[in-house]
């Protein structure tokens, strides 16, 4: 099974003879350096680049290209070499792009000699950098591992080589670029840009003329939706493009590699990566009658796996519903405006003020308004019917991570060995058809923490609920989300900590405590709060320093490098000023190094801190324990109603899932 890495993650390599395949949307220079136990490059003889493409156990290409294959034999490396770092750079002085932020995100895969992918890594979040350390293969004890690095350098090749201890790095960088310039005449033309995530193959419907055209979404939006009441800037909607991050491979065409030895063009095409469009989705069933819409099919979207196809299909359904409703509302507004204009013109004519002329003009204007609105509603109903049919097919086909608690897939769920692309945290709907629910998915690993708003002023439904009942419901919501996260991560790679200062959440926390899946007992009192925050703050500090110093192997052996979730109940009760500062630090810096917040809090109770906590609330994705219309999409600003996931009455699915998590941990010895 292929492991899709994110920056900083590592994976054990099952073999030592490998290929590293690079796919980019523009010609790039590919090279590699060898490092000793400290990662230091001993000299130019430990650097493979287009001017010197071969080293013992390592071979790179001799030209800039949009696709590369690097050959690696880890057992044949020189004595003392413990690390192989793959470098990418943009060629200079050839009129091409000068920063990675202006080109599609490069994609790197480590494969076996048969082309089977072992790990993949998409280098996102690059901007002004013109060179990047993509990934590194390193020896850990007697085993080799691969780590996704993604460290960019605005100073280009010279700065990147100097960072690895290369003397005269500027001279060497110039030599490499000169060799590239000589070879550009033979470079492989870049393929078309990849289809943005979320672009799916849509079947024609009977109302195609009425459906608004959806432009492709921006790459990797940070979050699914934005809460306009709690953010300063709108976020792009996801079920994204992060991220697309990305959610997101058959080979792109290219010349044969047989001519490489003869100096001919080399085929650098990635055997399973395609830039123009992913593999075609499963064919849809033919229409029942000519002119009728095709029968919907689960996985009817582009993608490299069924999970990704379903993810992108949900994203497409979300877009379709948003724009179909926007078109309907716009048509109704136009009909009302046109009626008002016609009434103004009719009543401004003195002749219409005598007899029944005025009444006839008003009736004619209203009749035209009703006709236009009726036609718009018919078009909307056709679109909604097609989307409802699609949702009815998609929902039963969803994997556990995308499924609601009532889906039978949870009863047969097994703890996976790799994390899924995303996790469902609720449903979304619009008032035009409240029974048409779109799953709200967030990308994994989490890019933002979450806040379950337990305040009675959060929504109309909350205002009608008893305060104690609302707080219990909010904590039950947080526990269910924590359980879903534990259930979709490999055993031991996700830990949950709980802060419950007053011990008021003992009831909702009982399933987690009884299953034995918490990292420790729920922390109570000021001392418990301080201890947990100090522990997680230390982890963030150490991992950040290790990443910046490129010394991940030097982390303390007792440090848990898996993802961490901190569930906080009743904030700010039990928090002093120092604890509040630490919590803000975790919210800001934690997600980048695998520490995430899940807060249950009433913002009004923290009002004494004033605006100092505003950044904290804005950094978290706000959800509610009851239905509430507080999320907005990025295109037309619809107020989407968020429906939290609920466990069916009498169901033991939560306990079953947590028992499976505990059993998987015992089996893995964690």
C-alpha positions in Angstrom: 0.0 0.0 0.0 1.4 3.4 -1.0 2.0 5.9 1.9 1.2 9.5 1.1 3.5 11.5 3.2 3.2 15.1 4.4 6.1 17.3 5.4 8.1 15.8 8.2 6.6 12.3 8.1 8.8 9.2 7.5 8.3 5.7 6.3 10.4 2.5 6.4 11.8 1.4 3.1 11.1 -2.3 2.4 14.0 -2.6 -0.1 17.3 -0.9 -1.0 17.2 -0.8 -4.8 14.8 2.0 -5.7 13.7 4.7 -8.2 12.8 8.2 -7.2 10.4 9.7 -9.7 9.8 13.4 -9.9 6.9 15.0 -11.7 6.7 18.8 -12.1 4.7 21.2 -14.3 7.9 22.8 -15.6 11.5 21.7 -16.3 13.4 21.4 -13.0 17.0 20.4 -12.2 17.2 17.2 -10.2 20.2 16.2 -8.1 21.1 14.4 -4.9 23.7 14.6 -2.2 25.2 12.0 0.1 25.6 12.9 3.8 27.4 11.3 6.7 25.8 10.5 10.1 25.4 14.2 10.7 24.0 14.9 7.3 27.2 16.7 6.2 28.3 16.4 2.6 32.1 15.6 2.6 32.8 17.1 -0.8 31.8 17.5 -4.4 32.5 13.7 -4.9 29.4 13.1 -2.8 27.1 15.2 -5.1 25.3 13.9 -8.1 24.1 16.6 -10.5 23.6 17.1 -14.3 27.4 17.9 -14.7 28.4 14.7 -12.8 25.3 12.5 -12.8 26.7 9.3 -11.4 28.0 8.2 -8.0 28.4 4.7 -6.5 24.8 3.6 -5.9 23.2 6.8 -7.3 22.4 8.2 -10.7 20.5 11.3 -11.7 19.5 12.8 -15.1 21.8 15.1 -17.1 19.3 17.8 -18.1 16.4 19.8 -16.8 13.0 18.1 -17.4 9.5 18.1 -16.1 9.8 14.4 -15.2 12.8 12.6 -13.7 13.9 9.2 -12.6 16.7 8.9 -10.2 18.2 5.4 -9.6 19.3 4.5 -6.0 21.1 1.4 -4.7 21.5 2.0 -1.0 23.8 -1.0 -0.5 26.2 0.4 -3.1 26.7 3.8 -1.6 30.2 4.8 -0.5 31.4 3.8 3.0 30.3 6.4 5.5 27.2 7.6 3.5 24.2 7.4 5.7 21.8 9.9 4.0 20.7 10.6 0.4 19.0 14.0 -0.1 17.0 14.6 -3.3 17.3 18.2 -4.5 15.2 20.1 -7.0 15.9 23.5 -8.5 14.6 25.8 -11.2 17.0 26.4 -14.0 18.2 30.0 -14.2 18.8 32.3 -17.1 16.5 30.4 -19.5 13.4 32.6 -19.3 11.4 30.2 -17.3 9.8 30.6 -13.8 12.1 31.8 -11.1 10.2 30.5 -8.0 8.3 27.4 -7.2 5.3 29.4 -6.1 4.6 30.2 -9.8 4.6 26.5 -10.9 2.5 23.4 -10.0 3.5 21.7 -6.8 6.1 19.1 -7.7 5.3 15.5 -6.9 7.9 12.9 -5.8 7.5 9.2 -5.5 9.8 6.5 -4.2 9.1 3.2 -6.1 10.5 -0.3 -6.4 12.2 -1.3 -9.6 8.9 -2.7 -10.8 7.3 0.7 -10.5 5.3 -0.1 -7.4 5.0 3.1 -5.3 6.2 2.9 -1.8 5.7 6.5 -0.7 4.6 9.7 -2.4 5.0 13.4 -1.4 3.6 16.5 -2.9 5.7 19.6 -2.2 3.1 22.2 -1.4 3.3 25.7 0.3 6.3 26.8 -1.7 6.5 30.5 -2.7 9.7 32.5 -3.3 12.0 29.4 -3.2 13.9 28.4 -6.3 15.5 25.3 -4.8 14.1 22.7 -2.5 15.2 19.6 -0.6 12.4 17.3 -1.6 13.0 14.2 0.5 15.8 12.2 2.1 16.6 8.5 2.5 18.5 7.9 5.7 19.8 5.0 7.7 18.3 4.4 11.1 20.2 1.6 13.0 20.1 -1.3 10.5 17.1 0.0 8.4 16.6 2.6 5.8 13.8 5.1 5.9 12.5 7.9 3.8 11.4 11.3 5.1 9.4 14.0 3.4 11.4 17.2 3.8 10.1 20.0 1.5 12.6 22.6 2.8 12.8 25.5 0.3 15.6 28.0 -0.3 15.0 31.4 -1.7 18.7 31.7 -2.3 18.6 28.8 -4.8 21.1 26.0 -5.3 24.0 27.9 -3.7 22.1 28.4 -0.4 20.8 24.8 -0.4 24.2 23.3 -0.9 25.8 25.6 1.7 23.2 24.5 4.2 24.5 20.9 3.7 28.1 22.0 4.4 29.3 22.3 0.9 32.3 24.6 0.5 32.3 27.0 -2.5 28.6 26.2 -2.9 28.1 29.3 -5.2 30.8 28.0 -7.7 29.3 24.5 -7.7 25.8 25.9 -8.2 27.0 27.9 -11.2 28.6 24.8 -12.6 25.4 22.9 -12.3 23.3 25.6 -13.9 25.9 25.8 -16.8 25.6 22.1 -17.4 21.8 22.5 -17.4 21.9 25.3 -19.9 24.0 23.2 -22.2 21.5 20.3 -21.9 18.2 22.3 -22.2 18.1 21.7 -26.0 17.3 18.1 -25.2 15.0 18.7 -22.2 11.6 17.1 -22.1 8.7 19.5 -22.7 6.5 20.0 -19.6 3.2 18.3 -19.7 -0.1 20.2 -19.3 -0.8 21.4 -15.7 -2.6 18.8 -13.5 -6.4 19.1 -13.3 -7.1 20.9 -10.0 -8.5 18.8 -7.3 -12.2 18.7 -7.2 -12.5 18.8 -11.0 -14.6 15.8 -11.8 -16.2 14.2 -14.8 -19.8 15.3 -14.6 -22.6 13.6 -16.7 -24.9 15.8 -18.6 -28.3 16.5 -17.0 -31.5 17.6 -18.4 -31.0 21.0 -16.7 -27.5 21.5 -17.9 -28.4 24.9 -19.4 -29.5 26.1 -16.1 -26.6 24.9 -14.0 -24.0 27.6 -13.3 -20.6 26.8 -14.7 -18.2 26.1 -11.8 -14.7 27.4 -12.2 -12.0 25.1 -10.9 -11.2 25.6 -7.2 -8.0 27.1 -6.0 -5.3 24.6 -5.0 -5.2 23.4 -1.4 -7.6 25.7 0.4 -6.8 25.6 4.1 -10.2 24.7 5.4 -13.6 23.4 4.2 -15.6 26.5 5.1 -15.3 29.7 7.0 -17.3 31.0 9.9 -17.9 34.7 8.9 -18.6 35.6 12.4 -15.3 34.4 13.7 -12.7 34.9 11.0 -11.2 38.0 9.4 -10.8 36.5 6.0 -13.0 34.0 4.1 -11.5 30.5 3.7 -11.8 28.5 0.5 -14.2 25.6 0.8 -13.0 22.1 1.1 -14.1 18.8 0.9 -10.3 21.0 -1.1 -8.2 21.5 -2.5 -4.7 21.4 1.0 -5.1 20.2 0.0 -6.3 19.1 -2.2 -4.5 19.4 1.0 -4.2 17.8 -2.2 -6.7 15.3 -2.1 -6.1 14.1 -4.2 -0.9 7.5 -11.5 -0.9 6.5 -15.0 2.0 7.6 -17.0 2.2 10.7 -19.1 3.4 10.0 -22.6 7.0 10.5 -23.5 9.8 9.2 -25.6 11.3 5.8 -25.0 14.0 5.4 -22.4 15.8 3.1 -24.7 17.6 5.9 -26.3 19.3 7.1 -23.0 22.5 5.2 -23.6 22.8 6.6 -27.1 22.4 10.1 -26.0 18.8 10.4 -27.2 15.9 11.8 -25.3 15.2 10.1 -22.0 11.7 9.2 -20.9 11.3 10.8 -17.4 7.6 10.1 -17.3 6.3 9.0 -13.9 4.7 5.5 -14.5 1.7 6.3 -12.4 1.5 10.1 -12.3 -0.4 12.1 -14.9 -0.5 15.9 -15.1 -3.3 16.4 -17.6 -6.0 14.3 -15.8 -6.1 11.3 -13.5 -7.5 8.0 -14.7 -11.1 8.0 -15.9 -13.7 7.3 -13.3 -15.8 4.2 -13.5 -18.3 4.4 -16.5 -21.7 5.5 -15.6 -24.8 3.4 -16.4 -26.4 4.5 -19.7 -29.5 6.8 -19.4 -32.7 5.0 -19.1 -34.2 7.0 -21.9 -32.6 9.4 -24.5 -32.3 12.9 -23.1 -32.5 11.7 -19.5 -29.6 12.2 -17.1 -27.2 9.3 -16.6 -27.6 7.2 -13.5 -25.2 8.4 -10.8 -22.2 6.3 -9.9 -20.2 6.3 -6.7 -16.6 7.4 -7.4 -17.7 9.5 -10.4 -14.7 11.9 -10.2 -11.1 12.1 -11.0 -8.6 10.6 -8.6 -5.8 8.0 -8.1 -7.8 5.8 -5.7 -11.5 5.2 -4.9 -11.1 7.2 -1.6 -9.8 10.2 -3.6 -12.5 9.8 -6.2 -15.2 9.8 -3.5 -13.5 12.7 -1.8 -13.5 14.8 -5.0 -17.1 13.7 -5.9 -18.3 15.1 -2.5 -16.4 18.3 -3.3 -18.1 18.5 -6.7 -21.5 17.9 -5.2 -20.9 20.7 -2.7 -19.9 23.0 -5.6 -22.9 22.0 -7.7 -25.4 22.6 -4.9 -23.8 25.9 -4.0 -24.0 27.2 -7.5 -27.3 25.7 -8.4 -28.9 27.4 -5.5 -27.1 30.7 -6.3 -28.4 30.6 -9.8 -32.0 30.0 -8.5 -31.8 32.8 -6.0 -30.3 35.2 -8.6 -33.2 34.3 -11.0 -35.8 35.0 -8.3 -34.1 38.3 -7.4 -34.1 39.2 -11.1 -37.8 38.4 -11.4 -38.7 40.5 -8.4 -36.6 43.4 -9.7 -38.1 43.2 -13.1 -41.6 43.2 -11.6 -40.8 46.3 -9.6 -39.5 48.1 -12.6 -42.5 47.3 -14.7 -44.9 48.4 -11.9 -43.0 51.7 -11.6 -43.3 52.3 -15.3 -47.0 51.3 -15.4 -47.9 53.5 -12.4 -45.9 56.5 -13.7 -48.2 56.6 -16.7 -51.2 58.8 -15.9 -53.4 56.8 -18.3 -53.0 53.7 -16.0 -54.4 55.6 -13.0 -57.9 55.6 -14.4 -60.1 52.5 -14.8 -58.7 49.1 -14.6 -55.5 49.7 -16.6 -53.4 49.9 -13.5 -54.7 46.7 -12.0 -54.1 44.9 -15.3 -50.5 46.2 -15.4 -49.9 45.0 -11.9 -51.4 41.6 -12.6 -49.3 41.2 -15.8 -46.1 42.2 -14.0 -46.8 39.7 -11.2 -47.7 37.0 -13.6 -44.4 37.5 -15.4 -42.6 37.4 -12.1 -44.3 34.2 -11.2 -43.5 32.6 -14.5 -39.8 33.5 -14.3 -39.6 32.2 -10.7 -41.4 29.0 -11.6 -39.0 28.3 -14.4 -36.1 28.9 -12.1 -37.5 26.6 -9.5 -38.1 23.9 -12.1 -34.4 24.1 -13.1 -33.4 24.0 -9.5 -35.6 21.0 -8.8 -34.0 19.1 -11.7 -30.5 19.8 -10.3 -31.5 19.0 -6.8 -33.1 15.7 -7.9 -29.9 14.7 -9.7 -27.8 15.6 -6.7 -30.1 13.7 -4.4 -29.9 10.6 -6.6 -26.1 11.0 -6.5 -26.0 11.4 -2.8 -28.2 8.2 -2.4 -25.5 6.3 -4.3 -22.5 7.9 -2.8 -23.4 7.6 0.9 -23.5 3.8 1.1 -20.2 3.6 -0.7 -18.2 5.8 1.6 -15.3 4.5 3.6 -15.5 4.7 7.4 -13.6 8.0 7.6 -16.2 9.7 5.3 -19.3 7.9 6.6 -21.7 8.9 9.3 -22.1 6.9 12.5 -25.2 5.2 11.2 -23.4 3.7 8.2 -22.9 -0.1 8.5 -19.3 0.3 7.4 -18.4 1.3 10.9 -19.5 -2.1 12.3 -16.9 -3.9 10.0 -14.2 -1.2 10.5 -10.6 -2.2 11.0 -7.9 0.2 12.1 -6.0 1.1 9.0 -2.2 1.1 8.4 -2.3 4.5 6.6 -4.4 7.6 7.4 -7.2 8.5 4.9 -7.3 11.7 3.0 -10.0 13.3 5.1 -12.4 12.9 8.0 -16.1 13.7 8.1 -17.1 16.0 11.0 -20.7 16.8 10.0 -23.1 17.5 7.3 -24.1 20.7 5.4 -27.4 21.7 3.8 -29.3 24.7 2.4 -32.9 25.7 3.1 -34.0 25.0 -0.5 -33.8 21.3 0.3 -32.9 20.4 3.8 -32.9 16.7 3.3 -30.0 16.9 0.8 -27.0 16.7 3.0 -23.4 17.1 1.8 -20.7 15.5 4.1 -18.3 18.1 5.6 -14.8 16.7 5.3 -11.6 18.1 6.7 -8.2 17.0 5.4 -5.8 14.9 7.4 -3.5 15.6 9.1 -5.6 18.4 10.5 -4.5 21.9 9.4 -6.5 23.7 12.1 -7.9 22.8 15.4 -11.6 22.7 16.2 -13.8 24.5 18.6 -17.2 23.0 19.8 -19.2 26.1 20.8 -21.1 25.2 24.0 -22.5 28.7 24.4 -26.3 29.3 24.4 -25.9 32.3 22.2 -24.2 30.2 19.5 -27.5 29.5 17.7 -31.3 29.7 18.0 -31.4 26.0 18.8 -28.8 26.4 21.5 -30.7 29.3 23.1 -33.7 27.0 23.7 -31.6 24.3 25.4 -30.8 23.9 29.0 -27.2 25.0 29.8 -26.1 21.8 31.4 -27.6 19.7 28.6 -25.9 21.9 26.0 -22.5 21.5 27.6 -22.9 17.8 27.9 -23.9 17.6 24.3 -20.9 19.7 23.3 -18.5 17.4 25.2 -20.1 14.3 23.7 -19.6 15.8 20.2 -15.9 16.3 21.0 -15.5 12.8 22.3 -17.1 11.4 19.1 -14.7 13.4 17.0 -11.7 12.2 19.1 -12.9 8.6 18.6 -13.2 9.0 14.8 -9.6 10.4 14.7 -8.3 7.5 16.8 -10.2 5.0 14.5 -8.7 6.2 11.2 -5.0 6.5 12.3 -2.7 3.5 12.4 -2.2 2.0 15.9 -0.1 4.2 18.1 0.2 7.1 15.6 -2.5 9.3 17.3 -2.7 10.2 20.9 -5.5 12.0 22.8 -4.9 14.1 25.9 -7.8 15.6 27.9 -8.0 18.6 30.1 -11.1 18.6 32.3 -10.2 21.1 35.1 -13.3 20.6 37.3 -14.0 17.0 36.3 -17.4 18.0 35.0 -17.1 15.9 31.8 -16.7 12.5 33.5 -19.9 11.1 31.9 -19.1 12.0 28.3 -15.5 11.0 28.7 -16.4 7.6 30.0 -16.1 5.8 26.6 -12.6 7.0 26.1 -11.5 6.3 29.7 -13.1 2.8 29.9 -11.6 1.8 26.5 -8.1 2.8 27.7 -7.3 4.8 24.6 -6.3 8.1 26.3 -2.6 9.0 26.7 -3.3 9.5 30.4 -6.1 10.2 32.8 -8.1 13.4 32.2 -6.0 16.2 33.7 -7.9 18.1 36.5 -7.1 21.1 38.6 -4.5 23.8 37.8 -1.6 21.4 38.3 -3.0 18.9 35.8 -3.7 21.7 33.3 -0.1 23.0 33.7 1.4 19.5 33.4 -0.4 18.6 30.1 0.3 22.0 28.5 4.0 21.9 29.5 4.3 18.4 28.0 2.8 19.3 24.6 4.6 22.7 24.5 7.9 20.9 25.0 7.0 18.5 22.2 6.2 21.4 19.8 9.5 23.1 20.7 11.6 20.1 20.3 10.1 19.0 17.0 10.3 22.6 15.6 14.0 22.8 16.5 14.7 19.4 15.0 13.0 20.3 11.8 14.8 23.6 11.5 18.2 22.1 12.3 17.5 19.1 10.0 18.3 16.8 13.0 15.1 14.8 13.5 17.2 11.8 14.5 18.3 13.7 17.6 14.9 13.8 19.2 14.7 12.3 22.7 13.8 8.6 22.5 10.8 9.1 24.8 9.3 11.8 22.6 6.1 10.6 20.9 6.3 11.9 17.3 2.8 10.7 16.4 -0.1 13.1 16.0 -1.4 14.5 19.3 -4.9 15.8 20.0 -5.6 17.9 23.1 -9.3 18.0 24.2 -10.0 21.0 26.4 -13.3 21.2 28.4 -14.7 24.2 30.1 -12.1 26.7 28.9 -11.0 29.1 30.6 -11.9 27.4 33.9 -8.6 26.3 35.5 -6.4 28.3 33.2 -4.1 31.1 34.5 -2.4 33.6 32.3 0.6 31.3 31.6 -1.7 28.4 30.6 -3.7 30.7 28.3 -0.5 31.8 26.6 0.6 28.1 26.2 -2.8 27.2 24.7 -2.5 30.0 22.2 1.0 28.8 21.3 -0.3 25.3 20.7 -3.1 26.6 18.5 -0.7 28.7 16.4 2.4 26.4 16.2 1.0 23.0 17.0 -0.7 21.9 13.7 2.5 22.2 11.7 4.3 19.7 13.9 1.3 17.4 14.7 -0.3 18.9 17.8 -4.0 19.8 17.4 -6.7 21.4 19.7 -10.3 20.3 20.1 -11.8 22.8 22.5 -15.2 22.8 24.2 -15.9 26.3 25.3 -18.4 29.1 25.6 -16.7 32.2 24.2 -18.7 34.5 26.5 -17.2 32.9 29.6 -13.7 33.9 28.3 -14.8 37.5 27.6 -12.7 38.7 30.6 -9.6 38.2 28.5 -10.8 40.7 26.0 -9.3 40.8 22.5 -6.2 38.8 23.5 -8.1 35.6 22.7 -9.5 36.7 19.4 -6.6 35.1 17.4 -7.3 31.9 19.3 -11.0 31.7 18.2 -10.1 32.7 14.7 -7.5 29.9 14.4 -10.0 27.2 15.2 -12.8 25.8 13.0 -16.0 26.5 14.9 -18.6 23.7 15.0 -21.7 23.4 17.2 -23.3 20.5 19.1 -26.7 21.4 17.5 -27.7 22.5 14.0 -26.6 26.0 13.2 -26.3 28.2 10.1 -22.8 29.7 10.6 -20.6 28.5 7.8 -20.2 30.3 4.5 -18.9 29.0 1.2 -16.2 31.0 -0.7 -18.1 31.6 -4.0 -21.5 33.1 -3.2 -21.5 33.3 0.6 -24.4 30.9 1.3 -25.2 30.5 5.0 -24.8 26.7 5.2 -26.5 24.8 8.0 -24.0 22.6 9.9 -25.5 19.4 11.3 -23.3 17.5 13.8 -22.9 13.8 13.4 -25.1 11.9 15.8 -24.8 8.4 17.0 -28.1 6.5 16.4 -30.1 6.0 19.6 -29.3 2.8 21.4 -26.3 2.1 19.1 -23.0 0.8 20.6 -21.0 1.9 17.6 -18.8 4.3 19.6 -17.9 1.6 22.1 -17.2 -0.9 19.3 -14.9 1.5 17.5 -12.9 2.4 20.6 -12.6 -1.3 21.5 -11.2 -1.9 18.0 -8.7 0.9 18.6 -7.6 -0.6 21.9 -7.3 -4.1 20.4 -5.2 -2.8 17.5 -2.8 -1.1 19.9 -2.4 -4.2 21.9 -1.7 -6.2 18.8 0.9 -3.7 17.7 2.5 -3.6 21.2 1.8 0.1 21.6 
